[in-house]
Protein backbone atom coordinates (compact mmCIF):
# COMPACT_ATOMS: atom_id res chain seq x y z
CA UNK A 1 0.00 0.00 0.00
CA UNK A 2 1.15 3.53 -0.79
CA UNK A 3 0.54 6.59 1.39
CA UNK A 4 -1.74 7.96 -1.33
CA UNK A 5 -3.97 4.90 -0.85
CA UNK A 6 -4.20 5.21 2.94
CA UNK A 7 -7.78 5.55 4.12
CA UNK A 8 -7.07 6.36 7.76
CA UNK A 9 -4.23 7.36 10.06
CA UNK A 10 -3.72 3.73 11.11
CA UNK A 11 -2.75 2.94 7.51
CA UNK A 12 -0.10 5.66 7.56
CA UNK A 13 1.11 4.36 10.91
CA UNK A 14 1.58 0.90 9.40
CA UNK A 15 3.59 2.39 6.52
CA UNK A 16 5.77 4.36 8.93
CA UNK A 17 6.36 1.21 10.99
CA UNK A 18 7.43 -0.64 7.85
CA UNK A 19 9.94 2.06 6.87
CA UNK A 20 11.61 2.69 10.23
CA UNK A 21 13.91 0.51 12.31
CA UNK A 22 12.10 -0.61 15.43
CA UNK A 23 14.26 1.50 17.75
CA UNK A 24 13.14 4.67 15.95
CA UNK A 25 9.50 3.69 15.51
CA UNK A 26 9.35 2.98 19.24
CA UNK A 27 10.68 6.48 19.96
CA UNK A 28 7.50 7.77 18.33
CA UNK A 29 5.15 5.21 19.87
CA UNK A 30 6.55 4.94 23.38
CA UNK A 31 5.09 6.51 26.46
CA UNK A 32 6.55 6.42 29.95
CA UNK A 33 6.76 3.67 32.55
CA UNK A 34 3.72 1.35 32.08
CA UNK A 35 2.37 3.53 29.22
CA UNK A 36 -1.10 3.66 30.75
CA UNK A 37 -1.33 7.37 30.05
CA UNK A 38 -0.57 6.71 26.41
CA UNK A 39 -3.52 4.31 26.19
CA UNK A 40 -5.71 6.63 28.27
CA UNK A 41 -5.25 9.50 25.82
CA UNK A 42 -6.95 7.61 23.00
CA UNK A 43 -9.45 5.73 25.18
CA UNK A 44 -10.77 8.97 26.71
CA UNK A 45 -12.05 10.14 23.32
CA UNK A 46 -13.98 6.89 22.93
CA UNK A 47 -15.95 7.62 26.11
CA UNK A 48 -17.86 10.40 24.35
CA UNK A 49 -20.92 10.01 22.15
CA UNK A 50 -22.04 12.57 19.59
CA UNK A 51 -25.74 13.42 19.77
CA UNK A 52 -26.75 14.42 16.23
CA UNK A 53 -29.33 16.92 14.99
CA UNK A 54 -31.14 15.98 11.80
CA UNK A 55 -33.21 17.84 9.21
CA UNK A 56 -30.43 20.41 9.07
CA UNK A 57 -29.16 21.69 5.72
CA UNK A 58 -25.67 20.20 5.58
CA UNK A 59 -25.22 20.25 1.81
CA UNK A 60 -22.22 22.54 2.38
CA UNK A 61 -19.93 22.42 5.39
CA UNK A 62 -17.39 24.93 6.66
CA UNK A 63 -14.53 23.55 8.80
CA UNK A 64 -12.83 26.92 9.22
CA UNK A 65 -12.25 28.48 12.63
CA UNK A 66 -10.69 31.74 13.76
CA UNK A 67 -7.73 31.69 16.13
CA UNK A 68 -5.71 34.71 17.24
CA UNK A 69 -7.49 36.78 14.61
CA UNK A 70 -6.56 34.47 11.74
CA UNK A 71 -8.97 32.26 9.81
CA UNK A 72 -7.59 28.73 9.42
CA UNK A 73 -8.86 26.31 6.79
CA UNK A 74 -9.26 23.49 9.33
CA UNK A 75 -9.92 23.35 13.08
CA UNK A 76 -6.60 21.60 13.69
CA UNK A 77 -2.88 22.00 13.11
CA UNK A 78 0.34 20.04 13.43
CA UNK A 79 1.80 19.61 16.92
CA UNK A 80 5.55 19.56 17.60
CA UNK A 81 7.35 16.23 17.28
CA UNK A 82 11.01 16.04 18.21
CA UNK A 83 13.72 14.52 16.01
CA UNK A 84 11.43 14.29 12.96
CA UNK A 85 14.46 14.80 10.73
CA UNK A 86 15.98 11.61 12.11
CA UNK A 87 12.97 9.62 10.93
CA UNK A 88 13.09 11.22 7.45
CA UNK A 89 15.60 13.75 6.16
CA UNK A 90 14.03 17.18 5.83
CA UNK A 91 10.84 16.14 7.63
CA UNK A 92 10.42 19.44 9.51
CA UNK A 93 10.34 21.51 6.32
CA UNK A 94 8.09 18.93 4.65
CA UNK A 95 5.59 19.18 7.51
CA UNK A 96 5.76 22.97 7.36
CA UNK A 97 5.06 23.07 3.62
CA UNK A 98 2.20 20.56 3.93
CA UNK A 99 0.66 22.67 6.69
CA UNK A 100 1.00 25.84 4.64
CA UNK A 101 -0.62 24.20 1.62
CA UNK A 102 -3.53 23.05 3.80
CA UNK A 103 -3.95 26.44 5.48
CA UNK A 104 -3.14 25.24 9.02
CA UNK A 105 -0.37 26.08 11.52
CA UNK A 106 2.68 23.94 12.25
CA UNK A 107 4.48 24.04 15.59
CA UNK A 108 8.19 23.42 15.03
CA UNK A 109 9.65 21.35 17.86
CA UNK A 110 12.39 22.78 20.03
CA UNK A 111 14.05 19.38 19.55
CA UNK A 112 13.96 19.62 15.77
CA UNK A 113 16.83 18.46 13.58
CA UNK A 114 16.47 21.31 11.09
CA UNK A 115 17.60 24.89 11.60
CA UNK A 116 14.61 26.93 12.74
CA UNK A 117 15.41 29.74 10.29
CA UNK A 118 15.33 27.32 7.36
CA UNK A 119 11.95 25.87 8.34
CA UNK A 120 10.48 29.33 8.88
CA UNK A 121 11.66 30.31 5.40
CA UNK A 122 10.12 27.17 3.89
CA UNK A 123 6.59 28.19 4.95
CA UNK A 124 6.40 31.86 5.96
CA UNK A 125 3.52 32.72 8.26
CA UNK A 126 2.80 29.08 9.06
CA UNK A 127 5.38 28.31 11.76
CA UNK A 128 4.93 28.55 15.51
CA UNK A 129 8.11 27.86 17.51
CA UNK A 130 8.05 25.42 20.40
CA UNK A 131 10.59 26.41 23.03
CA UNK A 132 12.39 23.94 25.24
CA UNK A 133 13.81 26.49 27.65
CA UNK A 134 17.51 25.86 28.29
CA UNK A 135 19.24 25.67 31.64
CA UNK A 136 21.45 28.48 30.37
CA UNK A 137 19.08 31.47 30.07
CA UNK A 138 21.33 33.04 27.45
CA UNK A 139 20.48 30.19 25.09
CA UNK A 140 16.75 30.62 25.67
CA UNK A 141 17.07 34.35 25.08
CA UNK A 142 18.93 33.78 21.81
CA UNK A 143 16.42 31.17 20.61
CA UNK A 144 13.66 33.69 21.20
CA UNK A 145 15.61 36.34 19.31
CA UNK A 146 16.17 33.98 16.38
CA UNK A 147 12.50 33.00 16.25
CA UNK A 148 11.42 36.63 16.14
CA UNK A 149 14.02 37.48 13.50
CA UNK A 150 12.65 34.62 11.36
CA UNK A 151 9.19 36.18 11.30
CA UNK A 152 7.65 33.72 13.76
CA UNK A 153 4.79 35.31 15.68
CA UNK A 154 3.78 32.51 18.08
CA UNK A 155 6.05 31.10 20.79
CA UNK A 156 4.93 27.89 22.51
CA UNK A 157 6.56 27.20 25.89
CA UNK A 158 6.43 23.60 27.12
CA UNK A 159 6.21 23.40 30.92
CA UNK A 160 5.33 19.76 31.61
CA UNK A 161 8.78 18.12 31.63
CA UNK A 162 11.03 19.64 34.33
CA UNK A 163 13.08 16.42 34.43
CA UNK A 164 13.67 13.74 31.82
CA UNK A 165 10.87 11.15 32.04
CA UNK A 166 11.36 7.43 32.48
CA UNK A 167 10.71 6.14 28.96
CA UNK A 168 11.23 2.47 29.66
CA UNK A 169 10.65 1.22 26.13
CA UNK A 170 13.39 3.51 24.82
CA UNK A 171 15.68 2.46 27.67
CA UNK A 172 15.26 -1.22 26.80
CA UNK A 173 15.88 -0.51 23.12
CA UNK A 174 19.04 1.41 23.92
CA UNK A 175 17.88 4.72 22.44
CA UNK A 176 19.93 7.55 23.87
CA UNK A 177 21.47 10.91 23.09
CA UNK A 178 23.72 10.57 21.20
CA UNK A 179 22.23 7.68 19.25
CA UNK A 180 24.32 4.52 19.54
CA UNK A 181 23.43 1.67 17.20
CA UNK A 182 24.25 -1.64 18.86
CA UNK A 183 24.87 -4.70 16.65
CA UNK A 184 21.39 -6.10 17.38
CA UNK A 185 19.83 -2.74 16.51
CA UNK A 186 21.84 -2.53 13.29
CA UNK A 187 20.79 -6.06 12.33
CA UNK A 188 17.11 -5.17 12.72
CA UNK A 189 17.63 -1.87 10.87
CA UNK A 190 18.82 -3.80 7.81
CA UNK A 191 15.23 -4.98 7.41
CA UNK A 192 14.33 -1.35 6.55
CA UNK A 193 16.55 -0.59 3.55
CA UNK A 194 14.76 2.61 2.55
CA UNK A 195 15.67 4.31 5.80
CA UNK A 196 19.17 2.83 5.88
CA UNK A 197 19.97 4.08 2.36
CA UNK A 198 18.69 7.57 3.18
CA UNK A 199 20.63 7.58 6.46
CA UNK A 200 23.90 6.63 4.77
CA UNK A 201 23.43 8.96 1.79
CA UNK A 202 22.82 11.82 4.21
CA UNK A 203 26.12 11.20 5.96
CA UNK A 204 24.78 9.27 8.93
CA UNK A 205 23.34 10.86 12.06
CA UNK A 206 21.90 14.32 11.28
CA UNK A 207 22.86 17.19 13.54
CA UNK A 208 20.37 19.27 15.54
CA UNK A 209 21.17 22.36 13.50
CA UNK A 210 19.30 24.86 15.68
CA UNK A 211 21.29 23.74 18.73
CA UNK A 212 24.62 23.33 16.90
CA UNK A 213 25.08 27.08 17.30
CA UNK A 214 25.41 26.63 21.09
CA UNK A 215 27.45 23.42 21.26
CA UNK A 216 31.27 23.53 21.39
CA UNK A 217 32.83 24.51 18.08
CA UNK A 218 33.40 21.53 15.80
CA UNK A 219 30.98 19.32 17.70
CA UNK A 220 29.84 16.19 15.87
CA UNK A 221 26.09 15.53 15.43
CA UNK A 222 26.25 13.13 18.36
CA UNK A 223 27.99 15.73 20.53
CA UNK A 224 25.40 18.36 19.60
CA UNK A 225 22.64 15.98 20.67
CA UNK A 226 24.45 15.28 23.93
CA UNK A 227 24.83 19.03 24.52
CA UNK A 228 21.10 19.52 23.94
CA UNK A 229 20.42 16.92 26.60
CA UNK A 230 22.60 18.82 29.09
CA UNK A 231 20.37 21.87 28.59
CA UNK A 232 16.94 20.26 28.37
CA UNK A 233 14.81 19.49 30.28
CA UNK A 234 15.08 22.45 32.61
CA UNK A 235 13.01 23.54 35.59
CA UNK A 236 10.73 26.48 34.80
CA UNK A 237 8.91 28.65 37.36
CA UNK A 238 6.38 31.46 37.24
CA UNK A 239 9.32 33.85 37.56
CA UNK A 240 10.80 32.37 34.38
CA UNK A 241 7.46 32.77 32.63
CA UNK A 242 7.44 36.47 33.54
CA UNK A 243 10.96 36.78 32.13
CA UNK A 244 10.02 35.05 28.87
CA UNK A 245 6.94 37.23 28.56
CA UNK A 246 9.16 40.31 28.82
CA UNK A 247 11.39 39.01 26.02
CA UNK A 248 8.73 37.93 23.55
CA UNK A 249 6.63 40.60 21.82
CA UNK A 250 4.48 38.12 19.89
CA UNK A 251 1.84 35.73 21.14
CA UNK A 252 2.97 33.51 23.99
CA UNK A 253 1.26 30.13 24.36
CA UNK A 254 1.89 27.83 27.30
CA UNK A 255 1.74 24.09 26.63
CA UNK A 256 1.17 21.35 29.18
CA UNK A 257 -1.28 23.08 31.52
CA UNK A 258 -4.00 20.82 32.97
CA UNK A 259 -4.92 22.41 36.31
CA UNK A 260 -7.47 25.26 36.15
CA UNK A 261 -5.58 27.25 38.80
CA UNK A 262 -2.44 27.11 36.65
CA UNK A 263 -4.50 28.28 33.70
CA UNK A 264 -5.78 31.29 35.64
CA UNK A 265 -2.29 32.19 36.83
CA UNK A 266 -0.89 31.86 33.32
CA UNK A 267 -3.45 34.30 31.93
CA UNK A 268 -2.71 36.69 34.79
CA UNK A 269 0.98 36.46 33.82
CA UNK A 270 0.20 37.64 30.30
CA UNK A 271 -0.01 34.34 28.41
CA UNK A 272 -2.07 34.67 25.23
CA UNK A 273 -3.21 31.06 24.89
CA UNK A 274 -3.08 27.63 26.54
CA UNK A 275 -2.54 24.18 25.07
CA UNK A 276 -3.99 21.53 27.37
CA UNK A 277 -1.57 18.62 26.94
CA UNK A 278 0.12 15.71 28.66
CA UNK A 279 3.00 15.63 26.15
CA UNK A 280 1.34 12.90 24.12
CA UNK A 281 1.65 10.48 27.05
CA UNK A 282 5.44 10.90 27.08
CA UNK A 283 5.96 12.92 30.28
CA UNK A 284 4.30 11.39 33.38
CA UNK A 285 2.23 8.22 33.30
CA UNK A 286 -0.45 9.03 35.95
CA UNK A 287 -1.53 12.25 34.23
CA UNK A 288 -5.13 12.52 33.08
CA UNK A 289 -5.95 12.75 29.41
CA UNK A 290 -6.19 16.38 28.23
CA UNK A 291 -9.72 15.74 26.94
CA UNK A 292 -10.68 15.04 30.58
CA UNK A 293 -9.22 18.28 31.93
CA UNK A 294 -10.07 20.53 28.98
CA UNK A 295 -13.53 21.63 30.22
CA UNK A 296 -12.23 22.82 33.60
CA UNK A 297 -9.38 24.76 31.98
CA UNK A 298 -11.77 26.32 29.46
CA UNK A 299 -14.10 27.40 32.29
CA UNK A 300 -11.23 28.86 34.31
CA UNK A 301 -10.07 31.48 31.82
CA UNK A 302 -11.82 34.29 29.94
CA UNK A 303 -13.63 33.40 26.69
CA UNK A 304 -11.20 35.67 24.86
CA UNK A 305 -8.24 33.41 25.80
CA UNK A 306 -7.83 30.60 23.26
CA UNK A 307 -7.70 27.17 24.86
CA UNK A 308 -6.25 24.47 22.62
CA UNK A 309 -5.56 20.74 23.02
CA UNK A 310 -3.19 18.04 21.88
CA UNK A 311 -2.47 14.38 22.78
CA UNK A 312 -4.32 11.25 21.71
CA UNK A 313 -5.83 12.64 18.50
CA UNK A 314 -6.09 9.91 15.84
CA UNK A 315 -9.42 10.67 14.14
CA UNK A 316 -11.25 13.67 12.78
CA UNK A 317 -14.03 12.88 15.25
CA UNK A 318 -11.52 13.33 18.12
CA UNK A 319 -10.99 16.87 16.86
CA UNK A 320 -14.74 17.43 16.68
CA UNK A 321 -15.25 16.14 20.24
CA UNK A 322 -12.51 18.43 21.57
CA UNK A 323 -14.19 21.43 19.95
CA UNK A 324 -17.51 20.38 21.44
CA UNK A 325 -15.88 20.38 24.89
CA UNK A 326 -14.57 23.91 24.49
CA UNK A 327 -11.32 23.67 22.57
CA UNK A 328 -10.75 26.61 20.25
CA UNK A 329 -8.21 24.62 18.27
CA UNK A 330 -6.65 21.14 18.26
CA UNK A 331 -3.15 19.95 17.41
CA UNK A 332 -2.04 16.46 16.43
CA UNK A 333 1.56 15.31 16.24
CA UNK A 334 1.86 11.61 15.53
CA UNK A 335 -0.71 11.52 12.69
CA UNK A 336 1.15 13.86 10.28
CA UNK A 337 4.47 12.44 11.46
CA UNK A 338 3.39 8.97 10.28
CA UNK A 339 2.51 10.54 6.95
CA UNK A 340 5.81 12.33 6.44
CA UNK A 341 7.76 9.20 7.38
CA UNK A 342 5.71 7.13 4.94
CA UNK A 343 5.96 9.44 1.92
CA UNK A 344 7.54 12.78 2.72
CA UNK A 345 5.57 15.96 2.09
CA UNK A 346 2.92 14.06 0.12
CA UNK A 347 2.42 11.72 3.07
CA UNK A 348 2.03 14.61 5.48
CA UNK A 349 -0.52 16.16 3.14
CA UNK A 350 -2.35 12.81 3.02
CA UNK A 351 -2.58 12.72 6.82
CA UNK A 352 -4.05 16.23 6.88
CA UNK A 353 -6.50 15.32 4.10
CA UNK A 354 -7.67 12.19 5.94
CA UNK A 355 -8.43 14.13 9.13
CA UNK A 356 -10.09 16.94 7.15
CA UNK A 357 -12.32 14.44 5.33
CA UNK A 358 -13.34 12.80 8.61
CA UNK A 359 -14.20 16.19 10.09
CA UNK A 360 -16.25 17.11 7.03
CA UNK A 361 -18.21 13.85 7.22
CA UNK A 362 -18.74 14.28 10.96
CA UNK A 363 -20.12 17.81 10.54
CA UNK A 364 -22.63 16.48 8.00
CA UNK A 365 -23.64 13.41 9.97
CA UNK A 366 -24.11 15.31 13.25
CA UNK A 367 -26.06 18.19 11.71
CA UNK A 368 -23.54 20.97 12.35
CA UNK A 369 -22.49 22.53 9.05
CA UNK A 370 -19.96 24.93 10.62
CA UNK A 371 -17.10 23.85 12.86
CA UNK A 372 -17.25 27.20 14.63
CA UNK A 373 -20.69 26.17 15.99
CA UNK A 374 -19.59 22.96 17.69
CA UNK A 375 -20.61 22.87 21.34
CA UNK A 376 -21.57 20.60 24.23
CA UNK A 377 -25.08 20.45 22.80
CA UNK A 378 -23.77 17.85 20.37
CA UNK A 379 -22.46 15.50 23.08
CA UNK A 380 -24.47 12.93 25.01
CA UNK A 381 -24.17 13.81 28.71
CA UNK A 382 -21.99 11.60 30.89
CA UNK A 383 -22.71 9.75 34.13
CA UNK A 384 -25.92 10.50 36.01
CA UNK A 385 -26.94 13.13 33.47
CA UNK A 386 -26.91 10.49 30.74
CA UNK A 387 -29.76 8.63 32.46
CA UNK A 388 -32.00 11.65 32.13
CA UNK A 389 -33.70 12.79 28.94
CA UNK A 390 -30.91 14.66 27.13
CA UNK A 391 -33.33 16.74 25.09
CA UNK A 392 -33.48 19.75 27.47
CA UNK A 393 -29.70 20.10 27.22
CA UNK A 394 -29.65 20.01 23.43
CA UNK A 395 -30.03 23.49 22.04
CA UNK A 396 -31.53 24.22 18.66
CA UNK A 397 -29.07 24.68 15.83
CA UNK A 398 -26.90 27.77 16.35
CA UNK A 399 -28.34 28.61 19.79
CA UNK A 400 -25.65 26.97 21.91
CA UNK A 401 -22.67 27.70 19.71
CA UNK A 402 -19.51 29.01 21.34
CA UNK A 403 -18.46 32.50 20.29
CA UNK A 404 -15.56 32.54 17.87
CA UNK A 405 -12.35 33.43 19.70
CA UNK A 406 -10.53 36.33 18.12
CA UNK A 407 -8.13 37.57 20.80
CA UNK A 408 -6.37 39.49 18.06
CA UNK A 409 -3.43 41.75 18.69
CA UNK A 410 -2.97 44.87 16.61
CA UNK A 411 -1.76 43.98 13.17
CA UNK A 412 -3.01 40.38 13.33
CA UNK A 413 -3.56 38.66 10.03
CA UNK A 414 -7.11 38.02 8.90
CA UNK A 415 -7.76 35.79 5.91
N, C-alpha and C positions, 0 to 999 in steps of 0.2 A: 504494500500500500504506500502511496505517496502522500505527502502532506496536503496536496491539493485535493485529495480524495477523502481526507479526514472528515467525519461527520460530527465528532464531538471532541472535547478536550482530552478525553481518555485515549482516543486514537493518536493524538499528537504525543501524549505521554508515552505510549507504546513505541512510537517511532524514535523519540528521544532516548528511551531506554536501550533500544537496539543500537543506536549510534555511539553511545558513551560507554567507556569502561565502567564497571560496577562501582569502583571507588568514587568516581565523579558523579554518577547518577545518584548514589546514596547521599552525597553532599546536598543535593537538591531535595531529596525526599526525606532526609532524616529530621527527627525532632530532637528532644532532649530526654535523657533518662529513659523512662518506660514508654515514652511517646504517646501517652494518653491524651495530652493536650492537642497533639497533632490530629488524632482521630476525633477529638471533641469538636474541633473547629468545623469540620465538614458535617458531623452528625447534628450539630446544633441547628444548622439550616433545615435539616430534614424534619425537625420538630414542628415547623410551621406549615400551616395550610392556607392556601389562597382562597378567599371567598369571592367568587366572581359575580359580576353584574351583567345581565344579558339585556337584549333589546337596545343595545347602545350602538351607535354608528361607529364602527371601527374599520371602515373601509380604508382609511388612511391613519397611520400612526406616527407619532413624533417622539423619538427617543431623546431629544435634546434637553439639556438642563443648563442652567446658568450657575456659574461658580466664580466667585471673586470678580464679578462683573463681566465675565467672558462666557459666551455661549459655546458649549462643547457639543459635538455631533452625537455623542453617546453619554450615558450616565456613569461611565466608568473609564479608568485610565490604567496605565501600567505601573505597578509598584516596583520599588527597587529590589534587585536581586544581585547579591555580591558575586564577583568572580565570573560573570557571564562570559567574558572573553576567554576564559579558560575552557569553557564548554564548547564554544565556537569562536574562532577568530573574528574580531570585529562585531561581536554580538551587540554591544552597547549601542553603537551607531545604527545597526540594523533595526533594533527595537525603537530607537528614536525616530528613524525615518518612517517606519511602519505606523507609529503613533501619529506623526505629523500628517501622513496621508489619510489616516482615519479621522482626523480632527479631534484627537484626545491627548491628554498630557502624559508625559513619561517622566518618572522620577529616577534620575540617575543615581545609582548606589554610591555611597561613600567608599565602598570596597570594590569599585569598578576596576577593571584592567585598563581601560582606555583613559586617555587624558581628557579631563573634563572639558577643556577648551575645544577639543576636536569634536566631541559629541555635541556640544552646544552649537557649533558651526554647522553640523550635519543637519540639524532640524531647528532653526532659529524660532524662538517663541514657544517651543514645545516642551523644553526641558525644565524640570524642577530639580534642584540639587539636594541630595540627601546627605546630611552632615553626620559623620561619626566624629564627634569632638575629640581632639587629641589630648593626651596628658600634658603636652607642651602647648600652652595657650597661644604661643606665637604661630604654631602650625595652624590651629583653628582660625586664627585671625587672618592668616594668609589665604587659606582655603575660601573663606568668606569673600575676601578681596577678589580672588580669581573668579569666583562664581559671578560676582557683580560685574566685573570687567567683561565677562563673556556674554552679558545680556540676560542672564538668568534673573528672574523676578521673584521666584518662590524658593525659600530655603526650608528644608524639612529636617528638623532635629530629632534624632532618635534618642529616647531617654530610658528604654526598658532593658538595657543590658549593661549595668555598671561593672559587672565582672564577666569573664568568659564562661558561657554555660557548659554543662556537662553533656556533650553530644556523644553518647556512648557508641552509637553506630559508627560514627566517624573515627572514634578512638580505636575500635576493634579493626576497622579497615586500614588504619595507619595513616589516615589523612591528617596532614599537619602543615604548618607554615614554617619553613618552605616545604613544598611538596616533595616527598621522597618516595620514589617508585620502587618498592621491594620486588624481588624476583617473582613472587606469586602474583603480585599486582600487575607486573609487566606481562606475565603469561596470560592473564585474563584479558588484558588490554589488547593483545594481539587478535582477539576475537572481534575487534571493532576497528577494522582497517581504515575506514573513512576518517575516524578521529585521529588515529595514529599517523596517517599520511599527512593530514593537515598540521598536526603537532610538530612533526619533523620538518616539514617544508617551512614552517614559521620560525624555525630555529629553536624549538623546544619550549620550555616554560616561558610564557609571556610575562613581561614585567608590569607591575601596577604603576602605570605611567604618571598618574596624578600624584602618587606618593613618592615616586623616584626623585622628585625635586628636593625632598627633605631627607632622604637617606644619605649615608656617606658617599662622597664622590666615587664613581667607578663601581658602585654596588651592583652585583649580579641580580637578575630577577628574583632568585631565591632570597638574597639578602634584603632586597627591598620589601618582599613579603614579610620577612622576619622583623624588619624595622616597623612596618605597619602594626604588627602584632604587639610590639613594645609600647605603642601609642594608643591602641584601641583594643578592648574597651577602656573607657575612663569614667570615673565617677562624676556625675553632673548634679548640681544643686540649684535651688531657686536663685541663688546669687549668680551662678554661671548663666542662667537663663536671662537674667537682667543684663548681664554683660553682653551676651550675644544679641539681645534686642537692641542695645545701644550701637552695635556695630553694623547691623543689617537694616538698610533702609527699605527693602522690599517687604513682601509678605512673609511672615514667619509662622510656620506650621509645626506643631509639636506632635510627634508620633510615638505611640505606645501608651498613651493615657487610657486608663480604664475606670478609675475612681472618680465619681462626680465632684468630690472636694478638690481633687487635683485639677479637674477641668475648670472649675471656678477660679482657682488660684492662677492658672495659666492665662486665662482671659484677663484677670486683673493685672497680670504682669505684661500685658500688651501683645500676647499671642493672637494672631489673626485667624487661625483655624486649628482644628484638632483632628488627628487620625486615630480612631480607636483601633488598637492593634495588640496582638500578643506575639508579634514578630514571626507570624506564620507558624507558631508552635515550636519555635527554635530558641526560645529564651529561658522559660521556666515552666516546668511541666504542670504544676497545679493551677496555673492561671485559667480563668474562665475564658470561654470563647468571646471574641469581641461582639458577636451578634447578641450575646446575652447581656452585655453591659452597655451596649449602644443606647438603649432608651433612657437610662438614667443619666448618661453623659449629655445626651441631647436636651433633656429637661433641665439640666443644671446650668446651662449657659444661655445667653440671649439668642433669640431666633436669628439675629444678624450674624452670628458667628458660625461659619460652616463647620459641620461635624461630618467627618468622613470615616471610612472603615476599610480595613484590609484583613486578610487571613481567612483561609478556608473556602475561598470563592472558586468554584469549579464549573458553575452553570450560570447561564443568563438569569435563571429564576432566583439564584442566590442574590444577584445584584438587585433584582426587583424586590425581594423580601427585605433587604437592607434599606432600600429607599422607603418602603412601607413603614419601617420601624423608626424612621427619622433621619437616615443618612442623607446628606446633601450630595454625596458623591461616593463612589466605591473604587478601590484599587485592587488589582489582582496581579500577583507576581509570577507564580509558577506556570499558569496557563500560557501566557505569551512566551515565557522562557522555553517551555516544551516546543513551541512552534519554531522559535529561532534556532534551536538545536537541531530540529528535524530538517529544516529547509531554509535557513537563513532568513532574510527579510521577508520573503514570500511566505514562509512558515509562520512568522510573527503576524503578518497580515491575515493569514488564515485563522489563527487563534482569535484575533479581534473580530473577524467576520462571523465566526461560529457563535461567539457570545452575543454579538449584535443581532444575529438572526434569532437566537433563543429569546432575547429580550423583546424583539418585535412580535414574535408569536405569542409570548406571554401577555403583552399589552392587549393584543386582540382577543385572546381567549379569556381574559379576566374582565374585559369590558372597560379598559382604561386607555383611551387612545393617546394620552400624553403622559410621558414619564414624569413630568413636573407635577402631575396630579396624584401620584402614588401616595397612599396614606394608610394608617392602621385600619381604615374602614374596609380594606381589601384583605384583611387577615382574620381567620377564625380565631376567636379569643381562646386563651390557654386556661388550663386548670379549672377552677370552680366556675369561672365565667363561661367556659365552653359548654357547660351543662344547661345553661340558660338559653332562651331563644336569642340568637345573635342579631336578629333583625333590628332591634332598637339601636344597636351600636353601628349599624351600617348606614352611612349617610348616602343620600342621593348623589348621583354623579356630579362632581365638581364642588359639592358643598363642604366636604371634609378635607379638601386638598391642602397640603402645606404651602405656605407662601414661598415663592422662589427666593433663594438667598442671593443677594447681590453683594453686600459687604464690599463694595468697590472703593478703591482708593482713587484719588485724583489721577487722571491719565490712564485709567484701566482700559484694556482693550475690550471692545464690544463687537462681536461678529454680527 
